[in-house]
């Protein structure tokens, strides 16, 4: 389906005294890739809000296979794998130099009507339109 990749360098302010990225920063790296992915279909946060829906993350899983280190260049790949009832995005973080897999992750988001605060059990038509699945 829809996929993208972004390249980042691990900054000093994200690492501990061992020069390893703190595990909590991984969510930020995933978020950067997620926004790039949603930009491809013109349905990032501003467009979501304009369509009347918020899409909070309700589940996130990260498998830390190898640490990310200070000044390491990484490639964060994001791929939309589910869209009918929720947005599920799979991520793969690789070392740019070697291509070695460092981290696997996924996030799950659901549509919530902003006006009522009600969660939808199926993705709204606007998402399907953005994906080119409905006219």
N, C-alpha and C positions, 0 to 999 in steps of 0.2 A: 504494500500500500504506500503510504507516505513515509519518507525517511529523510534524514539529514545528518550532518556531522559538523561539529565545531572543534576547533583546536584551541587549547588554552595552555598557559604556562602556570605552574603552581607558584603563587607568590609567597614571599617571606611571611606576610601577616597571616597566612593560613597554616603555618607549620608550628610544631612544638620544638622543644630543645633538641630533639633527635633529628630535626629537619624533615619530619614526616607530617603530612597533612592530617589535621585533626579530623576525625571521622564525621563530625557534624557539617563540615564544609562540602562534603560530597553532594548533599542536597542542593547546594548552590550550583555546582557544576551541572547536575542533572537539569536544574531549572533553566540554565542558559541554553542547553540543547533543546529543551521542551519549547521554549519561546521561539527558537529558530524554526523548529518543526511547525509550530502553529502559524508562524508568519507565512510559511509556504502556502497555506490554504486560506490566508487572510482571516484567521479566526483566533487571534491572540486576545489577551485580556481586554483591551478597549472594544474590540468587536464583540466579544462575549457579553460585556456589559451593555453595549448598544442593542444587542439582540434580546436583552431581558433575562439573561442567565448568568449565574456565577457557576464556576466549575471547581469547587474545592477538592484538594487531594484528600482522599479518604483512606488510602492505603499506600505504603511505600515499603519496598524491600530492597536491601542492598547486600550484596555478597562481596565482601572485601577479600579478594584473592591475593593481591599484592599491594603493598603500600604505595602511596603517591608521595613523591619527594620534592623538596625545594628545587625550583627551576626546571623540573621535569616538564617536558612538553607532552601533553596528552591529547587524544582525540576522543571526543564524546559522541558516540553515535546514538541516535534516537529513531525509533521506528514505531509508528502507530500500528498496534496489533488488534485492538478491539474498538468499536465505535457504535455498535447498535444500541446498547443499553448503558454504556459508560465509555470513558476514554481510558484505554490502557496503553501505556507507552513503555516499550522495552528499551533499555539502555545498555551500551557496552562501552567501557572505558578502556582504551588501549594506549600503550606507549607509542609515541610517534616514531621514534628512532628504530625500534625493534619490531613494532607491530604486535607485541605481546599483550595478551588480555590481562587487565589488571583488576577490573571490577565489572560485575553484572548487576543490573538493578531493574526495577519497574516501578511505575506509579499508576494509580487508578484514581480517576476523577469522575464525579457524577454531576449532572446538571441540576441546579437548584434555581427555581423561579425567583428572581430577585424580589418582586413585588409581594409574593405570598410566603416566601421562605420554604416552599414545598419542594421536596426532592422528586425528580421525574424518574420513572422506572424504564423509560425508553429515551434515547437521545432525541432532542428536538429536531424538527425538520431543517432548521437553519444549519446544523452541523452536517447533515446528509447532503444538503445543497453545496456547502463549502467543499465537501469531498467529491462532488460531481456524481453522487449516487441518486440524486433526486432533482427534478427541475422545479 
